[in-house]
Amino acid sequence: MTIRGAPLLLLALLSGDASAVDLSGQSTATPLLKSDILKALLPMASAIAHCDAIDSVQMSVETIPNDVKTNAKGVITSGSPNVERWVATGCGKSVAFKVTLTPDGVGGEFYSISTIK
C-alpha cells in the first residue's frame, strides 16, 4: 500500500516552518538565532507531540551567566551558557525543551536543544 501524502507531511516536518508559529515570551537570542533554533526545534516538537502543526512556542529565560566577558567592541568573547525553556504547543499538547545558548567567542552563539521531562 502506498501513502501519497506521507512525503509532503515529512517535507513539512523537516522544513520546520518557523514563520507560521506564534513566538512569545523572552529570549536572549537574536531574531536570526531564534529562527535557526525554531527550524531545529519544530520537527522534534511535531514528532514528540504526534502533531504536524505546532501553533506556538513560549520562551522564558531560566539562567543568565554572570561571568560574561566582552572585547572593546562589545562582542562577547567568553561566558557560561544562557539556559532557556521553550514550550512548543500544537494539537492540544505541549512539549518543553531546554535551549542552551553558549557564546562562540566571536560574537555569535552555539545552541543545543534537549527535551525536558
C-alpha positions as CSV (number, residue, x, y, z in Angstrom):
1,M,0.0,0.0,0.0
2,T,1.4,3.4,-0.9
3,I,0.5,6.6,1.0
4,R,0.9,9.5,-1.3
5,G,0.6,12.3,1.3
6,A,3.4,11.0,3.5
7,P,6.3,12.6,1.6
8,L,4.5,16.0,1.9
9,L,4.0,15.6,5.6
10,L,7.6,14.6,6.0
11,L,8.8,17.6,4.0
12,A,6.6,19.9,6.1
13,L,8.0,18.4,9.3
14,L,11.6,18.6,8.1
15,S,11.2,22.2,6.9
16,G,10.1,23.4,10.3
17,D,8.1,26.4,9.1
18,A,9.0,29.0,11.7
19,S,7.0,31.8,10.1
20,A,3.7,30.0,10.9
21,V,4.4,29.8,14.6
22,D,3.3,32.3,17.3
23,L,6.5,33.0,19.2
24,S,6.1,34.7,22.6
25,G,8.0,35.3,25.8
26,Q,11.6,36.3,26.5
27,S,14.8,35.0,25.0
28,T,18.3,36.3,24.8
29,A,18.7,35.0,21.3
30,T,18.8,37.4,18.3
31,P,15.9,37.1,15.8
32,L,18.1,35.2,13.4
33,L,19.2,32.7,16.1
34,K,15.6,32.3,17.2
35,S,14.7,31.4,13.6
36,D,17.5,28.9,13.4
37,I,16.5,27.3,16.8
38,L,12.9,27.0,15.6
39,K,13.9,25.3,12.4
40,A,15.6,22.6,14.6
41,L,13.0,22.5,17.4
42,L,9.8,22.3,15.3
43,P,10.4,18.9,13.8
44,M,11.3,17.5,17.2
45,A,8.2,19.0,18.8
46,S,6.0,17.7,16.0
47,A,7.4,14.2,16.4
48,I,7.1,14.1,20.1
49,A,3.6,15.6,20.2
50,H,2.4,13.5,17.2
51,C,1.2,16.7,15.7
52,D,2.1,18.2,12.3
53,A,1.0,21.7,13.3
54,I,2.9,23.4,16.1
55,D,1.0,26.6,16.7
56,S,3.0,28.4,19.3
57,V,6.3,28.5,21.2
58,Q,6.5,30.2,24.6
59,M,10.1,31.2,25.6
60,S,11.5,32.0,29.0
61,V,15.0,32.7,30.3
62,E,16.0,30.3,33.1
63,T,19.6,31.4,33.8
64,I,21.8,34.2,32.6
65,P,25.5,33.9,33.2
66,N,27.2,36.4,35.5
67,D,30.7,35.8,34.1
68,V,30.3,37.3,30.6
69,K,33.4,39.0,29.1
70,T,33.4,41.3,26.1
71,N,36.1,42.9,24.0
72,A,36.4,46.7,23.3
73,K,33.7,46.4,20.6
74,G,31.2,44.8,23.0
75,V,31.5,41.4,21.4
76,I,31.0,38.6,23.9
77,T,34.3,36.6,24.0
78,S,33.5,34.2,26.8
79,G,31.0,33.2,29.4
80,S,28.9,30.4,30.7
81,P,25.8,29.5,28.7
82,N,22.3,31.1,28.9
83,V,19.7,28.5,29.6
84,E,16.1,29.0,28.3
85,R,12.9,27.0,28.4
86,W,10.9,26.8,25.1
87,V,7.5,25.2,25.2
88,A,6.0,24.2,21.9
89,T,2.2,23.7,21.7
90,G,0.2,22.0,19.0
91,C,-2.9,19.7,18.7
92,G,-3.6,20.4,22.3
93,K,-0.3,19.1,23.5
94,S,2.8,20.9,24.9
95,V,6.4,19.8,24.7
96,A,9.1,21.5,26.8
97,F,12.7,22.0,25.7
98,K,15.8,23.3,27.3
99,V,17.7,25.6,24.9
100,T,21.3,26.3,25.9
101,L,23.0,29.3,24.2
102,T,26.8,29.3,24.5
103,P,29.0,32.2,23.3
104,D,31.2,31.2,20.4
105,G,33.9,33.8,21.3
106,V,33.4,35.9,18.1
107,G,30.1,37.5,18.8
108,G,27.7,34.6,18.0
109,E,26.3,31.7,19.9
110,F,26.1,28.0,19.6
111,Y,22.9,26.4,20.7
112,S,21.8,23.0,21.9
113,I,18.3,21.7,22.4
114,S,17.1,18.9,24.7
115,T,13.7,17.8,25.9
116,I,12.5,18.4,29.5
117,K,10.6,15.7,31.1
